Amino acid sequence: MKKLLFVYNPHAGKGALKPKVSDILDIFVKAGYEVTAYPTQAYHDAYRKIREFTEDYDLVVCSGGDGTIDEVVTGMMAREHRMPVGYIPTGTTNDFAHSLRIPRDILAAADNAVNGVPFSCDVGQFNEDIFVYIAAFGLFTDVSYQTNQTAKNVLGHLAYVLEGAKRLFNIPSYRIKVTHDGETIEDEFIYGMVTNSRSVGGFRNMVGKNVAFDDGVFEVTLIKMPKNPIELQEIITALMMEQTDSKHMYSFKSGHLTFESLEEIPWTLDGEFGGDHDVVEIRNLQKRLEIMVPRKHIGELEAASEENGGPEGES
């Protein structure tokens, strides 16, 4: 019998997973798996479990928010022998799951985890760390880990918007030199993100519409410091309309880039605090993660990559 490790955060979202755990296990067993279930006990527990297990599992399924999938993938990347990952999203925004067409319904996602097909997608290396779909700094980036968990559960996405709105009147900016693909950009930025997702923080079109997840490049967006309230308003309008504004933003694709600043800047990786850094090197690890996606969408995900024709990622 095939073996499956199920790692889940029972507190993610509104605790919606708890009453459905029995049904989820039933789906796994009916798919032919012997299941080991592990509810996480603390921060970084999922990472530790994935990195350290010695049993011979055929599939790992995780459930939780963006923090849980980040921990599981980071742990998996640290292993010598890797196996596919199934994902049941139960967080607040679930950008990564939405981008890969993983169902929002818990039982449908559980079915996809064991009956879907593996898709090889890119992940990011951030200095010595790993991120799944976004590394970011500046405006709004600390919202997800500073927003009260109860507020997240009750208000959902609105909690992020409310918390973020408080910051518009006191915007920190950073002088950064960005080097990528033989080009150097030096400017004053209030926000920057390196992404492999079709939505960020619930915003669907911020990173462009032609996003492929296995093309070896990330979508990069850098927002310049506004010089006056009118420019700030233009930036906010562009964000609310979910579009890039070339006057105030740099937007490009890259598989390898470096950020250098005089001061240490706080970064967020998949919505979790990623540390303070004055030098950051980001590399695209092309097709390193196998994740289960719906069979009916695999053609669409693979076609996006062929359309974009991205370069081979860095090793």
Residue pairs with C-beta under 8 A, 6 or more apart in sequence:
1 32
1 33
1 34
2 32
2 33
2 34
2 58
2 59
3 33
3 34
3 35
3 36
3 55
3 56
3 57
3 58
3 59
4 28
4 33
4 34
4 35
4 36
4 57
4 58
4 59
4 60
4 61
4 114
5 35
5 36
5 38
5 49
5 53
5 55
5 57
5 59
5 60
5 61
6 24
6 25
6 28
6 35
6 36
6 37
6 38
6 61
6 62
6 63
7 38
7 40
7 46
7 49
7 50
7 60
7 61
7 62
7 63
7 68
7 72
8 17
8 21
8 37
8 38
8 39
8 40
8 62
8 63
8 64
8 68
8 88
9 17
9 39
9 40
9 46
9 63
9 64
9 65
9 67
9 68
9 90
10 17
10 18
10 39
10 40
11 149
12 63
12 64
12 65
12 68
12 90
12 91
13 65
13 90
13 91
13 92
13 153
14 153
15 153
16 90
16 106
17 24
17 63
17 88
17 90
17 106
20 106
20 107
21 37
23 107
23 110
24 63
24 88
24 106
24 107
24 110
25 35
25 37
27 107
27 110
27 111
27 114
28 35
28 61
28 110
28 113
28 114
29 35
31 114
31 115
33 58
33 59
33 114
36 55
36 57
38 49
40 46
40 49
40 64
40 68
44 71
45 71
46 62
46 64
46 68
46 71
46 72
46 75
47 71
47 72
47 74
47 75
48 75
49 75
50 60
50 71
50 72
50 74
50 75
50 76
50 79
51 75
51 78
51 79
57 83
58 83
59 83
59 84
59 85
59 86
59 113
59 114
59 292
60 72
60 76
60 83
60 84
60 85
60 86
61 85
61 86
61 87
61 88
61 110
61 113
61 114
62 68
62 69
62 72
62 85
62 86
62 87
62 88
63 87
63 88
63 89
63 90
63 106
63 109
64 89
64 90
64 91
65 89
65 90
65 91
65 92
65 93
65 94
65 271
66 91
66 93
66 94
66 95
66 96
66 132
66 133
66 144
66 270
66 271
66 272
67 91
67 270
67 271
67 272
68 91
69 85
69 87
69 89
69 96
69 97
69 132
69 270
70 130
70 131
70 132
70 269
70 270
70 271
70 272
72 85
73 85
73 123
73 130
73 132
73 289
74 129
74 130
76 82
76 83
76 85
76 289
77 123
77 130
77 285
77 288
77 289
78 130
82 290
83 290
84 118
84 290
84 291
84 292
85 289
85 290
85 291
85 292
86 110
86 112
86 113
86 114
86 116
86 291
86 292
87 96
87 97
87 102
87 109
87 113
87 291
87 292
88 106
88 109
88 110
88 113
89 96
89 97
89 102
89 104
89 109
90 106
92 152
92 156
92 157
92 159
92 160
93 157
93 160
93 199
93 201
93 202
94 104
95 133
95 134
95 197
95 198
95 199
95 200
95 201
95 202
96 132
96 133
96 197
96 270
97 104
97 109
98 104
98 198
98 199
99 133
99 197
99 198
99 199
99 211
99 213
100 119
100 121
100 213
100 291
100 293
100 297
100 301
101 293
101 294
101 297
101 300
101 301
102 109
102 112
102 292
102 293
102 294
103 109
103 112
103 294
112 292
112 293
112 294
113 292
114 292
115 295
116 292
116 293
116 294
116 295
117 292
117 293
117 294
117 295
117 298
118 290
118 291
118 292
118 293
119 213
119 214
119 290
119 291
119 292
119 293
119 298
119 301
119 302
120 214
120 287
120 288
120 289
120 290
121 196
121 213
121 214
121 287
121 289
121 291
122 196
122 213
122 214
122 215
122 216
122 218
122 284
122 285
122 286
122 287
122 288
122 289
122 313
123 130
123 131
123 132
123 196
123 285
123 288
123 289
124 130
124 131
124 132
124 133
124 135
124 194
124 196
124 218
124 282
124 283
124 284
124 285
125 281
125 282
125 283
125 284
125 285
126 135
126 267
126 269
126 274
126 280
126 281
126 282
127 277
127 279
127 280
127 281
129 269
129 274
129 275
130 269
131 269
131 270
131 274
132 196
132 270
132 289
133 195
133 196
133 197
133 270
134 193
134 194
134 195
134 196
134 197
134 200
134 268
134 269
134 270
134 271
135 193
135 194
135 195
135 267
135 268
135 269
135 274
135 280
135 282
136 191
136 192
136 193
136 194
136 195
136 200
136 267
136 268
137 174
137 189
137 191
137 192
137 259
137 265
137 266
137 267
137 268
138 172
138 173
138 174
138 189
138 190
138 191
138 192
138 223
138 265
139 164
139 167
139 171
139 172
139 190
139 191
139 223
140 160
140 164
140 167
140 191
140 201
141 191
141 193
141 266
141 267
141 268
142 266
142 268
142 273
143 160
143 163
143 164
143 167
143 201
144 160
144 201
144 268
144 271
144 272
145 268
145 271
145 272
145 273
146 163
147 159
147 160
147 163
148 159
151 159
151 163
152 159
152 160
155 162
157 201
157 202
160 201
160 202
168 232
168 236
171 190
171 225
171 226
171 232
172 190
173 188
173 189
173 190
173 225
174 188
174 189
174 190
174 261
174 263
174 265
175 186
175 187
175 188
175 261
175 262
176 186
176 187
176 189
176 192
176 259
176 260
176 261
176 265
177 184
177 185
177 186
177 259
177 260
177 261
178 184
178 185
178 186
178 192
178 222
178 250
178 257
178 258
178 259
178 260
179 185
179 257
179 258
179 260
180 220
180 252
180 254
180 256
180 257
180 258
181 254
181 256
181 257
185 222
185 250
187 222
187 224
187 225
187 250
188 224
188 225
189 222
189 223
189 224
189 225
190 223
190 224
190 225
190 226
191 221
191 222
191 223
192 220
192 221
192 222
192 223
192 259
193 200
193 207
193 220
193 221
194 218
194 219
194 220
194 257
194 282
195 207
195 218
195 219
195 220
195 221
196 211
196 213
196 218
196 219
196 284
197 207
197 211
198 204
198 207
198 209
198 211
199 205
199 206
199 207
200 206
200 207
203 239
203 242
204 242
205 242
205 243
206 221
206 239
206 242
206 243
206 244
207 219
207 221
208 219
208 244
208 251
210 304
210 307
210 308
211 219
211 304
212 301
212 304
212 305
212 307
212 308
212 310
213 301
213 304
213 305
214 286
214 287
214 301
214 302
214 305
215 286
215 304
215 305
215 308
215 309
215 310
215 311
216 255
216 284
216 286
216 310
216 311
216 312
216 313
216 314
217 253
217 254
217 255
217 284
217 308
217 310
217 311
217 313
218 253
218 254
218 255
218 257
218 282
218 284
219 251
219 253
220 250
220 251
220 252
220 253
220 254
220 257
221 244
221 249
221 250
221 251
222 249
222 250
222 251
223 235
223 248
223 249
224 248
224 249
224 250
226 232
226 234
226 235
226 248
231 248
234 245
234 247
234 248
235 245
235 248
235 249
238 244
238 245
238 248
238 249
244 251
253 310
254 284
255 283
255 284
255 286
255 310
255 311
255 312
255 313
255 314
256 281
256 282
256 283
256 284
256 314
257 281
257 282
258 279
258 280
258 281
258 282
259 265
259 277
259 279
259 280
259 282
260 278
260 279
261 278
261 279
262 278
263 278
264 276
264 277
264 278
265 276
265 277
265 278
266 273
266 274
266 275
266 276
267 273
267 274
267 275
267 276
267 277
267 280
268 274
283 313
283 314
284 313
284 314
285 313
285 314
285 315
286 312
286 313
286 314
287 313
293 301
